[in-house]
Amino acid sequence: MRFVCTIRAGVRALLVRSVLPKPERPDLFYSARRVTTMVQTLLQQMQDKFQTMSDQIIGRIDEMSTRIDDLEKNIADLMTQAGVEEIEAAPEKAKEGPGS
């Protein structure tokens, strides 16, 4: 029984060796693998930095939107206090007044 297992293991090893291609220059194979890993790492780092920058830009846009809304509100309040709305409304009434 032990002999049969040894033969099976030997045949399996021969099949694996004959089916799987061997790199002609293992140093190039491992060098290519290392370069691939480095490129993948670099791409991941770039994606992370891009995501960080994107998040920062969106945050700044949101902040700017809030500040613009506040500015519009303050301008509207100042116009109300100065009576600018009434002055603008008066010419419209004057146009409508005589013909109506």
VMD Tcl script that draws the C-alpha trace (Angstrom):
set ca {
  {0.00 0.00 0.00}
  {2.81 2.38 0.84}
  {4.41 1.67 -2.51}
  {1.20 2.62 -4.35}
  {0.95 5.93 -2.48}
  {4.55 6.71 -3.36}
  {3.91 5.97 -7.03}
  {0.79 8.16 -7.01}
  {2.71 11.00 -5.38}
  {5.51 10.63 -7.93}
  {3.10 10.61 -10.87}
  {1.27 13.63 -9.46}
  {4.55 15.51 -9.07}
  {5.53 14.69 -12.66}
  {2.17 15.86 -13.96}
  {2.37 19.10 -12.03}
  {5.89 19.77 -13.28}
  {4.99 19.01 -16.89}
  {1.72 20.98 -16.91}
  {2.80 24.13 -15.10}
  {5.08 26.33 -17.17}
  {8.43 27.12 -15.66}
  {9.70 30.63 -16.01}
  {12.90 30.62 -18.02}
  {14.40 33.20 -15.72}
  {12.98 33.02 -12.21}
  {14.59 36.35 -11.32}
  {12.50 38.07 -14.01}
  {9.37 36.26 -12.83}
  {9.86 37.43 -9.25}
  {10.91 40.88 -10.43}
  {7.70 41.19 -12.46}
  {5.68 40.00 -9.50}
  {7.39 42.57 -7.28}
  {6.74 45.36 -9.80}
  {3.10 44.30 -10.02}
  {2.79 44.47 -6.25}
  {4.47 47.87 -6.17}
  {2.15 49.22 -8.87}
  {-0.92 47.89 -7.05}
  {0.29 49.51 -3.83}
  {0.94 52.80 -5.61}
  {-2.50 52.76 -7.22}
  {-4.14 52.07 -3.85}
  {-2.23 54.95 -2.27}
  {-3.26 57.26 -5.10}
  {-6.88 56.20 -4.75}
  {-6.76 56.84 -1.00}
  {-5.26 60.31 -1.53}
  {-7.83 61.10 -4.22}
  {-10.64 60.06 -1.90}
  {-9.23 62.22 0.89}
  {-8.94 65.22 -1.42}
  {-12.43 64.63 -2.78}
  {-13.85 64.52 0.75}
  {-12.02 67.74 1.63}
  {-13.33 69.50 -1.48}
  {-16.90 68.41 -0.79}
  {-16.56 69.59 2.81}
  {-15.29 72.98 1.67}
  {-18.10 73.30 -0.87}
  {-20.65 72.54 1.86}
  {-19.02 75.10 4.14}
  {-19.03 77.69 1.35}
  {-22.70 76.99 0.64}
  {-23.55 77.57 4.30}
  {-21.57 80.81 4.33}
  {-23.31 82.02 1.16}
  {-26.71 81.24 2.67}
  {-25.75 83.20 5.79}
  {-24.51 86.09 3.65}
  {-27.77 86.19 1.65}
  {-29.76 86.22 4.89}
  {-27.64 89.05 6.30}
  {-28.03 91.07 3.08}
  {-31.79 90.55 3.15}
  {-31.89 91.69 6.80}
  {-29.82 94.79 5.98}
  {-32.06 95.62 3.03}
  {-35.12 95.28 5.25}
  {-33.56 97.52 7.90}
  {-32.60 100.11 5.29}
  {-36.03 100.05 3.70}
  {-34.64 99.08 0.32}
  {-37.48 96.66 -0.35}
  {-40.02 99.47 0.03}
  {-38.11 101.71 -2.38}
  {-37.98 98.96 -4.99}
  {-41.67 98.20 -4.53}
  {-42.68 101.89 -4.93}
  {-41.71 102.23 -8.64}
  {-43.68 99.10 -9.45}
  {-46.77 100.60 -7.79}
  {-46.22 103.86 -9.66}
  {-46.24 102.00 -12.97}
  {-49.48 100.25 -12.08}
  {-51.18 103.21 -10.43}
  {-52.26 105.67 -13.19}
  {-53.39 103.11 -15.75}
  {-55.31 100.86 -13.36}
}
mol new
graphics top color blue
foreach p $ca { graphics top sphere $p radius 0.5 }
foreach p [lrange $ca 0 end-1] q [lrange $ca 1 end] { graphics top cylinder $p $q radius 0.2 }
display resetview
